[in-house]
Amino acid sequence: MPELFTVLPPADALQQLLDQLPASVPAETVDTAAALNRVLAEAPRATSPLPAFARSTMDGYAVRAADTFGATEAVPAYLTVIGESPMGRAPSLEVGPGQTMIIHTGGMLPAGADAVVMIERTQKTTEREIEVMRAVASGENVLQIGEDVKPNEQLLPVGHLLRPQDLGGLMAMGVTQVRVARRPRVGIIATGDEVVDPHVEPQSGQVRDVNTYTIGGLVSRANGIPQPVGIIRDNFEALYAAARQALDRADALVLSAGSSVSVRDMTSDVIGKLGKPGILAHGVSIKPGKPTILAVCNGKPVFGLPGNPVSAMVVGDLFITPTLWKMQGCTRPPLQQTAQARLAHNIASVPGRVDYIQVKLVEREGELWAEPVFGKSNLIYTLVKADGMLVVPADANGVQAGDVVEVRMF
């Protein structure tokens, strides 16, 4: 029997898809406070220096560094306290020769002073005099004007994924709004006469829709907006009409099930009618997930996923996630968390195919072990019970029990 589709290595298949994906989502302006995990479409710049004034990094005394030169515990320098630098406003006094002012962390350095002596390095002799028991250099314990950010400096680059600290840094500069990539809208269609809504009690021969929600979660985690279309029966015209309408409204489309080669599997034909260049890969050398379809239709990515939940999850993570980040212009997508563990059981594999094995992590005598969660690709709870996936590379015959392996965490 002839081979009905030619499989590609997963990396090659993904690259073919990304190479044919010129379109990106448009930008929008959002409040910085609500911009966590959004991707910058414009690079914000500093309109002023940060700090805007010289400020202390310690609780202590603002001094002229030259007045402390040579000071030791045996031979301290004596300085006259002329007041206190107030928090939240500029000091009204100037530090002259032999003088000092009390200053707190974050307080503005008074005129005349160029350093701060830590309070631990001083000792009061009277209410108006202190001993300085250690010399300080000019600029010591002081943040200078513009030391953190200089005027007109680029704060963050285009394509940067905004983190919590980035929001704080932008707010420190008064950047209360930012231009970011709009979250990609992803249409999700479940197919099959046997699939029913999760709210419905399945009849004999029916199963509840799982993949719409699994894929929707992956889309949300990649900063996309899932747009579930519903369940379309095994009818070509109905499926094509639903896919056409969903793709017109969305930035990407996912069709779940119907990607295998059989007379009832029409996903490939439907995708082929959605636009150019069309299908780029039908078949990927992975297990589970071999009959995956990757396409670009008129500038929008389209994915045909296997119906089995494990296959759909693996394929979605491998192809949908990086595609959505690229559409947002993200230059450094979040790194997938990994863990090192010893394999608890032998795993066989076939050279030329990348295998993804669900594993559960357990601790034994202070060491982490990966226990395979064996099961067929239509068993969703092999994923639910697992902590991550072990990847068996294409050039391996398998992995031996006791080997240290890397687990891609869910």
Contacts in CASP RR format, 6 or more apart in sequence:
PFRMAT RR
TARGET T0000
AUTHOR 0000-0000-0000
METHOD contacts of the structure
MODEL  1
MPELFTVLPPADALQQLLDQLPASVPAETVDTAAALNRVLAEAPRATSPL
PAFARSTMDGYAVRAADTFGATEAVPAYLTVIGESPMGRAPSLEVGPGQT
MIIHTGGMLPAGADAVVMIERTQKTTEREIEVMRAVASGENVLQIGEDVK
PNEQLLPVGHLLRPQDLGGLMAMGVTQVRVARRPRVGIIATGDEVVDPHV
EPQSGQVRDVNTYTIGGLVSRANGIPQPVGIIRDNFEALYAAARQALDRA
DALVLSAGSSVSVRDMTSDVIGKLGKPGILAHGVSIKPGKPTILAVCNGK
PVFGLPGNPVSAMVVGDLFITPTLWKMQGCTRPPLQQTAQARLAHNIASV
PGRVDYIQVKLVEREGELWAEPVFGKSNLIYTLVKADGMLVVPADANGVQ
AGDVVEVRMF
4 261 0 8 1.000
5 261 0 8 1.000
5 282 0 8 1.000
5 283 0 8 1.000
5 291 0 8 1.000
6 282 0 8 1.000
6 283 0 8 1.000
7 283 0 8 1.000
7 284 0 8 1.000
7 285 0 8 1.000
7 290 0 8 1.000
8 16 0 8 1.000
8 281 0 8 1.000
8 283 0 8 1.000
8 284 0 8 1.000
8 285 0 8 1.000
9 284 0 8 1.000
9 285 0 8 1.000
9 354 0 8 1.000
9 394 0 8 1.000
10 284 0 8 1.000
10 285 0 8 1.000
10 286 0 8 1.000
10 318 0 8 1.000
10 319 0 8 1.000
10 354 0 8 1.000
13 280 0 8 1.000
13 281 0 8 1.000
13 283 0 8 1.000
13 284 0 8 1.000
13 292 0 8 1.000
13 294 0 8 1.000
13 319 0 8 1.000
14 294 0 8 1.000
14 318 0 8 1.000
14 319 0 8 1.000
14 322 0 8 1.000
14 323 0 8 1.000
16 280 0 8 1.000
16 281 0 8 1.000
16 294 0 8 1.000
17 280 0 8 1.000
17 281 0 8 1.000
17 294 0 8 1.000
17 295 0 8 1.000
17 296 0 8 1.000
17 301 0 8 1.000
17 319 0 8 1.000
17 323 0 8 1.000
18 322 0 8 1.000
18 323 0 8 1.000
18 326 0 8 1.000
20 277 0 8 1.000
20 280 0 8 1.000
20 296 0 8 1.000
20 299 0 8 1.000
21 296 0 8 1.000
21 299 0 8 1.000
21 301 0 8 1.000
21 323 0 8 1.000
21 326 0 8 1.000
21 327 0 8 1.000
22 299 0 8 1.000
23 251 0 8 1.000
23 299 0 8 1.000
23 300 0 8 1.000
23 327 0 8 1.000
24 181 0 8 1.000
24 326 0 8 1.000
24 327 0 8 1.000
24 328 0 8 1.000
24 329 0 8 1.000
25 181 0 8 1.000
25 182 0 8 1.000
25 183 0 8 1.000
25 184 0 8 1.000
25 251 0 8 1.000
25 327 0 8 1.000
25 328 0 8 1.000
26 181 0 8 1.000
26 182 0 8 1.000
27 41 0 8 1.000
27 42 0 8 1.000
27 179 0 8 1.000
27 180 0 8 1.000
27 181 0 8 1.000
27 182 0 8 1.000
28 179 0 8 1.000
28 180 0 8 1.000
28 181 0 8 1.000
28 182 0 8 1.000
29 177 0 8 1.000
29 178 0 8 1.000
29 179 0 8 1.000
29 180 0 8 1.000
30 38 0 8 1.000
30 177 0 8 1.000
30 178 0 8 1.000
30 180 0 8 1.000
31 176 0 8 1.000
31 177 0 8 1.000
32 167 0 8 1.000
32 170 0 8 1.000
32 171 0 8 1.000
32 175 0 8 1.000
32 176 0 8 1.000
32 177 0 8 1.000
32 178 0 8 1.000
33 167 0 8 1.000
33 171 0 8 1.000
33 176 0 8 1.000
35 162 0 8 1.000
35 167 0 8 1.000
35 178 0 8 1.000
35 180 0 8 1.000
36 162 0 8 1.000
36 163 0 8 1.000
36 164 0 8 1.000
36 167 0 8 1.000
37 161 0 8 1.000
37 162 0 8 1.000
37 223 0 8 1.000
38 161 0 8 1.000
38 162 0 8 1.000
38 178 0 8 1.000
38 180 0 8 1.000
38 181 0 8 1.000
38 183 0 8 1.000
38 223 0 8 1.000
39 159 0 8 1.000
39 160 0 8 1.000
39 161 0 8 1.000
39 162 0 8 1.000
39 180 0 8 1.000
39 181 0 8 1.000
39 223 0 8 1.000
39 325 0 8 1.000
39 328 0 8 1.000
39 329 0 8 1.000
39 330 0 8 1.000
40 156 0 8 1.000
40 157 0 8 1.000
40 158 0 8 1.000
40 159 0 8 1.000
40 160 0 8 1.000
40 162 0 8 1.000
40 178 0 8 1.000
40 179 0 8 1.000
40 180 0 8 1.000
40 181 0 8 1.000
41 158 0 8 1.000
41 159 0 8 1.000
41 179 0 8 1.000
41 180 0 8 1.000
41 181 0 8 1.000
41 329 0 8 1.000
42 158 0 8 1.000
42 178 0 8 1.000
42 179 0 8 1.000
43 154 0 8 1.000
43 155 0 8 1.000
43 156 0 8 1.000
43 157 0 8 1.000
43 158 0 8 1.000
44 154 0 8 1.000
44 155 0 8 1.000
44 156 0 8 1.000
44 170 0 8 1.000
44 173 0 8 1.000
44 175 0 8 1.000
44 178 0 8 1.000
45 152 0 8 1.000
45 153 0 8 1.000
45 154 0 8 1.000
45 155 0 8 1.000
46 149 0 8 1.000
46 150 0 8 1.000
46 151 0 8 1.000
46 152 0 8 1.000
46 153 0 8 1.000
46 155 0 8 1.000
46 173 0 8 1.000
47 151 0 8 1.000
47 152 0 8 1.000
47 173 0 8 1.000
47 174 0 8 1.000
48 151 0 8 1.000
48 173 0 8 1.000
49 145 0 8 1.000
49 146 0 8 1.000
49 149 0 8 1.000
49 150 0 8 1.000
49 151 0 8 1.000
50 146 0 8 1.000
50 148 0 8 1.000
50 149 0 8 1.000
50 172 0 8 1.000
50 173 0 8 1.000
51 143 0 8 1.000
51 144 0 8 1.000
51 145 0 8 1.000
51 146 0 8 1.000
51 147 0 8 1.000
51 148 0 8 1.000
52 145 0 8 1.000
52 146 0 8 1.000
53 90 0 8 1.000
53 108 0 8 1.000
53 109 0 8 1.000
53 145 0 8 1.000
54 108 0 8 1.000
54 109 0 8 1.000
54 142 0 8 1.000
54 143 0 8 1.000
54 144 0 8 1.000
54 145 0 8 1.000
55 106 0 8 1.000
55 107 0 8 1.000
55 108 0 8 1.000
55 109 0 8 1.000
55 142 0 8 1.000
55 143 0 8 1.000
56 62 0 8 1.000
56 85 0 8 1.000
56 103 0 8 1.000
56 104 0 8 1.000
56 105 0 8 1.000
56 106 0 8 1.000
56 107 0 8 1.000
56 109 0 8 1.000
56 116 0 8 1.000
56 141 0 8 1.000
56 142 0 8 1.000
56 143 0 8 1.000
57 105 0 8 1.000
57 106 0 8 1.000
57 116 0 8 1.000
57 141 0 8 1.000
57 142 0 8 1.000
57 143 0 8 1.000
58 105 0 8 1.000
58 116 0 8 1.000
58 118 0 8 1.000
58 119 0 8 1.000
58 141 0 8 1.000
59 103 0 8 1.000
59 104 0 8 1.000
59 105 0 8 1.000
59 118 0 8 1.000
59 119 0 8 1.000
60 102 0 8 1.000
60 103 0 8 1.000
60 104 0 8 1.000
60 116 0 8 1.000
60 117 0 8 1.000
60 118 0 8 1.000
60 119 0 8 1.000
60 122 0 8 1.000
61 79 0 8 1.000
61 81 0 8 1.000
61 100 0 8 1.000
61 101 0 8 1.000
61 102 0 8 1.000
61 103 0 8 1.000
61 116 0 8 1.000
61 117 0 8 1.000
61 119 0 8 1.000
61 122 0 8 1.000
61 130 0 8 1.000
61 132 0 8 1.000
62 85 0 8 1.000
62 95 0 8 1.000
62 100 0 8 1.000
62 101 0 8 1.000
62 102 0 8 1.000
62 103 0 8 1.000
62 109 0 8 1.000
62 110 0 8 1.000
62 113 0 8 1.000
62 115 0 8 1.000
62 116 0 8 1.000
63 79 0 8 1.000
63 95 0 8 1.000
63 100 0 8 1.000
63 113 0 8 1.000
63 114 0 8 1.000
63 115 0 8 1.000
63 116 0 8 1.000
63 117 0 8 1.000
63 132 0 8 1.000
63 136 0 8 1.000
64 95 0 8 1.000
64 96 0 8 1.000
64 97 0 8 1.000
64 98 0 8 1.000
64 99 0 8 1.000
64 112 0 8 1.000
64 113 0 8 1.000
64 114 0 8 1.000
64 115 0 8 1.000
65 114 0 8 1.000
65 115 0 8 1.000
65 135 0 8 1.000
65 136 0 8 1.000
65 137 0 8 1.000
65 138 0 8 1.000
65 139 0 8 1.000
65 140 0 8 1.000
66 138 0 8 1.000
67 77 0 8 1.000
67 79 0 8 1.000
67 97 0 8 1.000
67 98 0 8 1.000
67 99 0 8 1.000
67 100 0 8 1.000
67 132 0 8 1.000
68 77 0 8 1.000
68 115 0 8 1.000
68 117 0 8 1.000
68 132 0 8 1.000
68 134 0 8 1.000
68 135 0 8 1.000
68 136 0 8 1.000
69 77 0 8 1.000
69 135 0 8 1.000
70 77 0 8 1.000
70 135 0 8 1.000
71 77 0 8 1.000
71 132 0 8 1.000
71 133 0 8 1.000
71 134 0 8 1.000
71 135 0 8 1.000
72 133 0 8 1.000
72 134 0 8 1.000
72 135 0 8 1.000
73 133 0 8 1.000
73 134 0 8 1.000
76 123 0 8 1.000
76 131 0 8 1.000
76 132 0 8 1.000
76 133 0 8 1.000
77 131 0 8 1.000
77 132 0 8 1.000
77 135 0 8 1.000
78 125 0 8 1.000
78 129 0 8 1.000
78 130 0 8 1.000
78 131 0 8 1.000
78 132 0 8 1.000
79 98 0 8 1.000
79 99 0 8 1.000
79 100 0 8 1.000
79 129 0 8 1.000
79 130 0 8 1.000
79 132 0 8 1.000
80 98 0 8 1.000
80 99 0 8 1.000
80 100 0 8 1.000
80 128 0 8 1.000
80 129 0 8 1.000
81 99 0 8 1.000
81 100 0 8 1.000
81 101 0 8 1.000
81 102 0 8 1.000
81 127 0 8 1.000
81 128 0 8 1.000
81 129 0 8 1.000
81 130 0 8 1.000
82 93 0 8 1.000
82 95 0 8 1.000
82 99 0 8 1.000
82 100 0 8 1.000
82 101 0 8 1.000
83 93 0 8 1.000
83 101 0 8 1.000
83 102 0 8 1.000
84 101 0 8 1.000
84 102 0 8 1.000
84 103 0 8 1.000
85 91 0 8 1.000
85 101 0 8 1.000
85 102 0 8 1.000
85 103 0 8 1.000
85 104 0 8 1.000
85 107 0 8 1.000
85 108 0 8 1.000
85 109 0 8 1.000
85 110 0 8 1.000
87 104 0 8 1.000
87 106 0 8 1.000
87 107 0 8 1.000
88 107 0 8 1.000
88 108 0 8 1.000
89 108 0 8 1.000
90 108 0 8 1.000
91 101 0 8 1.000
91 108 0 8 1.000
91 110 0 8 1.000
91 111 0 8 1.000
93 101 0 8 1.000
93 110 0 8 1.000
94 110 0 8 1.000
94 111 0 8 1.000
94 112 0 8 1.000
95 101 0 8 1.000
95 110 0 8 1.000
95 111 0 8 1.000
95 112 0 8 1.000
95 113 0 8 1.000
96 112 0 8 1.000
100 113 0 8 1.000
100 117 0 8 1.000
100 130 0 8 1.000
101 110 0 8 1.000
101 113 0 8 1.000
103 109 0 8 1.000
103 110 0 8 1.000
103 116 0 8 1.000
106 143 0 8 1.000
109 116 0 8 1.000
109 142 0 8 1.000
114 138 0 8 1.000
114 139 0 8 1.000
114 142 0 8 1.000
115 136 0 8 1.000
115 137 0 8 1.000
115 138 0 8 1.000
115 139 0 8 1.000
115 140 0 8 1.000
115 141 0 8 1.000
115 142 0 8 1.000
116 136 0 8 1.000
116 140 0 8 1.000
116 141 0 8 1.000
116 142 0 8 1.000
117 132 0 8 1.000
117 134 0 8 1.000
117 136 0 8 1.000
117 141 0 8 1.000
118 141 0 8 1.000
121 132 0 8 1.000
121 133 0 8 1.000
121 134 0 8 1.000
122 130 0 8 1.000
122 131 0 8 1.000
122 132 0 8 1.000
122 133 0 8 1.000
123 130 0 8 1.000
123 131 0 8 1.000
123 133 0 8 1.000
124 130 0 8 1.000
124 131 0 8 1.000
125 131 0 8 1.000
149 155 0 8 1.000
149 173 0 8 1.000
155 169 0 8 1.000
155 170 0 8 1.000
155 173 0 8 1.000
155 175 0 8 1.000
156 162 0 8 1.000
156 166 0 8 1.000
156 170 0 8 1.000
157 331 0 8 1.000
158 329 0 8 1.000
158 331 0 8 1.000
159 181 0 8 1.000
159 328 0 8 1.000
159 329 0 8 1.000
159 330 0 8 1.000
159 331 0 8 1.000
159 332 0 8 1.000
160 166 0 8 1.000
160 331 0 8 1.000
160 332 0 8 1.000
161 330 0 8 1.000
161 332 0 8 1.000
161 333 0 8 1.000
161 334 0 8 1.000
162 178 0 8 1.000
162 180 0 8 1.000
169 175 0 8 1.000
170 176 0 8 1.000
170 178 0 8 1.000
181 327 0 8 1.000
181 328 0 8 1.000
181 329 0 8 1.000
181 330 0 8 1.000
183 223 0 8 1.000
183 224 0 8 1.000
183 225 0 8 1.000
183 328 0 8 1.000
184 223 0 8 1.000
184 224 0 8 1.000
184 225 0 8 1.000
184 250 0 8 1.000
184 251 0 8 1.000
184 252 0 8 1.000
184 324 0 8 1.000
184 327 0 8 1.000
184 328 0 8 1.000
185 224 0 8 1.000
185 225 0 8 1.000
185 227 0 8 1.000
185 249 0 8 1.000
185 250 0 8 1.000
185 251 0 8 1.000
185 252 0 8 1.000
186 216 0 8 1.000
186 219 0 8 1.000
186 224 0 8 1.000
186 225 0 8 1.000
186 226 0 8 1.000
186 227 0 8 1.000
186 250 0 8 1.000
186 251 0 8 1.000
186 252 0 8 1.000
186 253 0 8 1.000
186 254 0 8 1.000
186 320 0 8 1.000
186 324 0 8 1.000
187 226 0 8 1.000
187 227 0 8 1.000
187 228 0 8 1.000
187 229 0 8 1.000
187 246 0 8 1.000
187 247 0 8 1.000
187 249 0 8 1.000
187 250 0 8 1.000
187 252 0 8 1.000
187 253 0 8 1.000
187 254 0 8 1.000
188 211 0 8 1.000
188 212 0 8 1.000
188 215 0 8 1.000
188 216 0 8 1.000
188 219 0 8 1.000
188 226 0 8 1.000
188 227 0 8 1.000
188 228 0 8 1.000
188 229 0 8 1.000
188 230 0 8 1.000
188 253 0 8 1.000
188 254 0 8 1.000
188 256 0 8 1.000
189 229 0 8 1.000
189 230 0 8 1.000
189 232 0 8 1.000
189 239 0 8 1.000
189 242 0 8 1.000
189 243 0 8 1.000
189 246 0 8 1.000
189 253 0 8 1.000
189 254 0 8 1.000
189 255 0 8 1.000
189 256 0 8 1.000
190 209 0 8 1.000
190 211 0 8 1.000
190 212 0 8 1.000
190 229 0 8 1.000
190 230 0 8 1.000
190 231 0 8 1.000
190 232 0 8 1.000
190 256 0 8 1.000
190 257 0 8 1.000
191 231 0 8 1.000
191 232 0 8 1.000
191 233 0 8 1.000
191 234 0 8 1.000
191 239 0 8 1.000
191 255 0 8 1.000
191 256 0 8 1.000
191 257 0 8 1.000
191 258 0 8 1.000
191 267 0 8 1.000
192 231 0 8 1.000
192 232 0 8 1.000
192 233 0 8 1.000
192 234 0 8 1.000
192 257 0 8 1.000
192 258 0 8 1.000
193 233 0 8 1.000
193 234 0 8 1.000
194 205 0 8 1.000
194 206 0 8 1.000
194 207 0 8 1.000
195 206 0 8 1.000
195 207 0 8 1.000
195 208 0 8 1.000
195 209 0 8 1.000
195 231 0 8 1.000
195 257 0 8 1.000
196 202 0 8 1.000
196 203 0 8 1.000
196 206 0 8 1.000
196 207 0 8 1.000
196 208 0 8 1.000
196 209 0 8 1.000
196 231 0 8 1.000
197 208 0 8 1.000
197 209 0 8 1.000
197 230 0 8 1.000
197 231 0 8 1.000
198 208 0 8 1.000
198 209 0 8 1.000
198 213 0 8 1.000
200 208 0 8 1.000
202 208 0 8 1.000
209 230 0 8 1.000
209 231 0 8 1.000
210 309 0 8 1.000
210 380 0 8 1.000
211 256 0 8 1.000
211 257 0 8 1.000
211 305 0 8 1.000
211 307 0 8 1.000
211 309 0 8 1.000
211 312 0 8 1.000
212 228 0 8 1.000
212 230 0 8 1.000
212 231 0 8 1.000
212 256 0 8 1.000
214 309 0 8 1.000
214 312 0 8 1.000
214 313 0 8 1.000
214 380 0 8 1.000
214 383 0 8 1.000
215 226 0 8 1.000
215 254 0 8 1.000
215 256 0 8 1.000
215 305 0 8 1.000
215 312 0 8 1.000
215 316 0 8 1.000
215 320 0 8 1.000
216 226 0 8 1.000
216 228 0 8 1.000
217 226 0 8 1.000
218 313 0 8 1.000
218 316 0 8 1.000
218 317 0 8 1.000
218 320 0 8 1.000
218 321 0 8 1.000
219 225 0 8 1.000
219 226 0 8 1.000
219 254 0 8 1.000
219 320 0 8 1.000
219 324 0 8 1.000
220 226 0 8 1.000
221 321 0 8 1.000
222 320 0 8 1.000
222 321 0 8 1.000
222 324 0 8 1.000
222 325 0 8 1.000
223 324 0 8 1.000
223 325 0 8 1.000
223 328 0 8 1.000
224 324 0 8 1.000
227 246 0 8 1.000
227 249 0 8 1.000
227 250 0 8 1.000
229 242 0 8 1.000
229 245 0 8 1.000
229 246 0 8 1.000
232 238 0 8 1.000
232 239 0 8 1.000
232 242 0 8 1.000
233 239 0 8 1.000
234 264 0 8 1.000
234 266 0 8 1.000
236 266 0 8 1.000
236 269 0 8 1.000
236 270 0 8 1.000
239 255 0 8 1.000
239 266 0 8 1.000
239 267 0 8 1.000
239 270 0 8 1.000
240 270 0 8 1.000
240 273 0 8 1.000
243 253 0 8 1.000
243 255 0 8 1.000
243 270 0 8 1.000
243 271 0 8 1.000
243 274 0 8 1.000
244 274 0 8 1.000
246 253 0 8 1.000
247 253 0 8 1.000
247 274 0 8 1.000
247 297 0 8 1.000
247 300 0 8 1.000
247 302 0 8 1.000
250 300 0 8 1.000
251 300 0 8 1.000
251 327 0 8 1.000
252 300 0 8 1.000
252 301 0 8 1.000
252 302 0 8 1.000
252 303 0 8 1.000
252 320 0 8 1.000
252 323 0 8 1.000
252 324 0 8 1.000
252 327 0 8 1.000
253 274 0 8 1.000
253 297 0 8 1.000
253 300 0 8 1.000
253 301 0 8 1.000
253 302 0 8 1.000
253 303 0 8 1.000
254 302 0 8 1.000
254 303 0 8 1.000
254 304 0 8 1.000
254 305 0 8 1.000
254 320 0 8 1.000
255 267 0 8 1.000
255 270 0 8 1.000
255 271 0 8 1.000
255 302 0 8 1.000
255 303 0 8 1.000
255 304 0 8 1.000
255 305 0 8 1.000
256 304 0 8 1.000
256 305 0 8 1.000
256 307 0 8 1.000
256 312 0 8 1.000
257 267 0 8 1.000
257 305 0 8 1.000
257 306 0 8 1.000
257 307 0 8 1.000
258 264 0 8 1.000
258 265 0 8 1.000
258 266 0 8 1.000
258 267 0 8 1.000
258 304 0 8 1.000
258 306 0 8 1.000
258 307 0 8 1.000
259 265 0 8 1.000
259 267 0 8 1.000
259 268 0 8 1.000
259 282 0 8 1.000
259 291 0 8 1.000
259 292 0 8 1.000
259 293 0 8 1.000
259 304 0 8 1.000
259 305 0 8 1.000
259 306 0 8 1.000
259 307 0 8 1.000
260 291 0 8 1.000
260 306 0 8 1.000
261 291 0 8 1.000
267 293 0 8 1.000
267 304 0 8 1.000
268 279 0 8 1.000
268 282 0 8 1.000
268 293 0 8 1.000
271 278 0 8 1.000
271 279 0 8 1.000
271 293 0 8 1.000
271 295 0 8 1.000
271 297 0 8 1.000
271 302 0 8 1.000
271 304 0 8 1.000
272 278 0 8 1.000
272 279 0 8 1.000
272 295 0 8 1.000
272 297 0 8 1.000
274 295 0 8 1.000
274 297 0 8 1.000
274 298 0 8 1.000
274 302 0 8 1.000
275 297 0 8 1.000
275 298 0 8 1.000
276 297 0 8 1.000
276 298 0 8 1.000
277 296 0 8 1.000
278 295 0 8 1.000
278 296 0 8 1.000
278 297 0 8 1.000
278 302 0 8 1.000
279 293 0 8 1.000
279 294 0 8 1.000
279 295 0 8 1.000
280 294 0 8 1.000
280 295 0 8 1.000
280 296 0 8 1.000
281 292 0 8 1.000
281 293 0 8 1.000
281 294 0 8 1.000
282 291 0 8 1.000
282 292 0 8 1.000
282 293 0 8 1.000
282 294 0 8 1.000
283 290 0 8 1.000
283 291 0 8 1.000
283 292 0 8 1.000
283 293 0 8 1.000
284 290 0 8 1.000
284 292 0 8 1.000
284 294 0 8 1.000
284 315 0 8 1.000
285 352 0 8 1.000
285 353 0 8 1.000
285 354 0 8 1.000
285 394 0 8 1.000
286 292 0 8 1.000
286 314 0 8 1.000
286 315 0 8 1.000
286 318 0 8 1.000
286 353 0 8 1.000
286 354 0 8 1.000
286 355 0 8 1.000
286 356 0 8 1.000
287 350 0 8 1.000
287 353 0 8 1.000
287 354 0 8 1.000
287 355 0 8 1.000
287 356 0 8 1.000
288 306 0 8 1.000
288 308 0 8 1.000
288 310 0 8 1.000
288 311 0 8 1.000
288 314 0 8 1.000
288 356 0 8 1.000
288 377 0 8 1.000
289 306 0 8 1.000
289 308 0 8 1.000
289 311 0 8 1.000
289 314 0 8 1.000
289 315 0 8 1.000
289 377 0 8 1.000
290 306 0 8 1.000
291 306 0 8 1.000
292 303 0 8 1.000
292 304 0 8 1.000
292 305 0 8 1.000
292 306 0 8 1.000
292 315 0 8 1.000
292 319 0 8 1.000
293 302 0 8 1.000
293 303 0 8 1.000
293 304 0 8 1.000
293 305 0 8 1.000
294 301 0 8 1.000
294 302 0 8 1.000
294 303 0 8 1.000
294 304 0 8 1.000
294 319 0 8 1.000
295 301 0 8 1.000
295 302 0 8 1.000
295 303 0 8 1.000
295 304 0 8 1.000
296 302 0 8 1.000
301 323 0 8 1.000
301 327 0 8 1.000
303 315 0 8 1.000
303 316 0 8 1.000
303 319 0 8 1.000
303 320 0 8 1.000
305 311 0 8 1.000
305 312 0 8 1.000
305 315 0 8 1.000
305 316 0 8 1.000
306 312 0 8 1.000
306 315 0 8 1.000
306 377 0 8 1.000
307 378 0 8 1.000
308 376 0 8 1.000
308 377 0 8 1.000
308 378 0 8 1.000
309 377 0 8 1.000
309 378 0 8 1.000
309 379 0 8 1.000
309 380 0 8 1.000
309 383 0 8 1.000
310 358 0 8 1.000
310 376 0 8 1.000
310 377 0 8 1.000
310 378 0 8 1.000
310 379 0 8 1.000
310 380 0 8 1.000
310 382 0 8 1.000
310 383 0 8 1.000
311 377 0 8 1.000
313 383 0 8 1.000
314 356 0 8 1.000
314 389 0 8 1.000
321 333 0 8 1.000
322 333 0 8 1.000
325 333 0 8 1.000
336 408 0 8 1.000
336 409 0 8 1.000
337 408 0 8 1.000
337 409 0 8 1.000
338 406 0 8 1.000
338 407 0 8 1.000
338 408 0 8 1.000
338 409 0 8 1.000
339 361 0 8 1.000
339 368 0 8 1.000
339 406 0 8 1.000
339 407 0 8 1.000
339 409 0 8 1.000
340 368 0 8 1.000
340 404 0 8 1.000
340 405 0 8 1.000
340 406 0 8 1.000
340 407 0 8 1.000
341 359 0 8 1.000
341 361 0 8 1.000
341 368 0 8 1.000
341 369 0 8 1.000
341 370 0 8 1.000
341 404 0 8 1.000
341 405 0 8 1.000
341 407 0 8 1.000
342 367 0 8 1.000
342 368 0 8 1.000
342 369 0 8 1.000
342 370 0 8 1.000
342 402 0 8 1.000
342 403 0 8 1.000
342 404 0 8 1.000
342 405 0 8 1.000
343 369 0 8 1.000
343 370 0 8 1.000
343 372 0 8 1.000
343 390 0 8 1.000
343 399 0 8 1.000
343 400 0 8 1.000
343 401 0 8 1.000
343 402 0 8 1.000
343 403 0 8 1.000
343 404 0 8 1.000
343 405 0 8 1.000
344 362 0 8 1.000
344 369 0 8 1.000
344 370 0 8 1.000
344 371 0 8 1.000
344 372 0 8 1.000
344 401 0 8 1.000
344 402 0 8 1.000
345 371 0 8 1.000
345 372 0 8 1.000
345 401 0 8 1.000
346 398 0 8 1.000
346 399 0 8 1.000
346 400 0 8 1.000
346 401 0 8 1.000
347 355 0 8 1.000
347 357 0 8 1.000
347 372 0 8 1.000
347 390 0 8 1.000
347 392 0 8 1.000
347 398 0 8 1.000
347 399 0 8 1.000
348 397 0 8 1.000
348 398 0 8 1.000
349 355 0 8 1.000
349 392 0 8 1.000
349 396 0 8 1.000
349 397 0 8 1.000
349 398 0 8 1.000
349 399 0 8 1.000
350 397 0 8 1.000
351 394 0 8 1.000
351 395 0 8 1.000
351 396 0 8 1.000
351 397 0 8 1.000
352 394 0 8 1.000
352 395 0 8 1.000
353 394 0 8 1.000
354 391 0 8 1.000
354 392 0 8 1.000
354 393 0 8 1.000
354 394 0 8 1.000
355 391 0 8 1.000
355 392 0 8 1.000
355 398 0 8 1.000
356 389 0 8 1.000
356 390 0 8 1.000
356 391 0 8 1.000
356 392 0 8 1.000
357 372 0 8 1.000
357 389 0 8 1.000
357 390 0 8 1.000
357 391 0 8 1.000
357 392 0 8 1.000
358 372 0 8 1.000
358 373 0 8 1.000
358 375 0 8 1.000
358 382 0 8 1.000
358 383 0 8 1.000
358 385 0 8 1.000
358 386 0 8 1.000
358 388 0 8 1.000
358 389 0 8 1.000
358 390 0 8 1.000
359 370 0 8 1.000
359 371 0 8 1.000
359 372 0 8 1.000
359 373 0 8 1.000
359 386 0 8 1.000
359 387 0 8 1.000
359 388 0 8 1.000
359 389 0 8 1.000
359 390 0 8 1.000
359 407 0 8 1.000
360 370 0 8 1.000
360 371 0 8 1.000
360 373 0 8 1.000
360 385 0 8 1.000
360 386 0 8 1.000
360 387 0 8 1.000
361 368 0 8 1.000
361 369 0 8 1.000
361 370 0 8 1.000
361 371 0 8 1.000
361 387 0 8 1.000
361 388 0 8 1.000
361 407 0 8 1.000
362 368 0 8 1.000
362 369 0 8 1.000
362 371 0 8 1.000
363 369 0 8 1.000
370 390 0 8 1.000
370 405 0 8 1.000
370 407 0 8 1.000
372 390 0 8 1.000
373 382 0 8 1.000
373 385 0 8 1.000
373 386 0 8 1.000
374 382 0 8 1.000
375 382 0 8 1.000
383 410 0 8 1.000
386 410 0 8 1.000
387 407 0 8 1.000
387 409 0 8 1.000
387 410 0 8 1.000
388 407 0 8 1.000
388 408 0 8 1.000
388 409 0 8 1.000
388 410 0 8 1.000
389 407 0 8 1.000
389 408 0 8 1.000
389 410 0 8 1.000
390 399 0 8 1.000
390 405 0 8 1.000
390 406 0 8 1.000
390 407 0 8 1.000
390 408 0 8 1.000
391 406 0 8 1.000
391 408 0 8 1.000
392 398 0 8 1.000
392 399 0 8 1.000
399 405 0 8 1.000
END
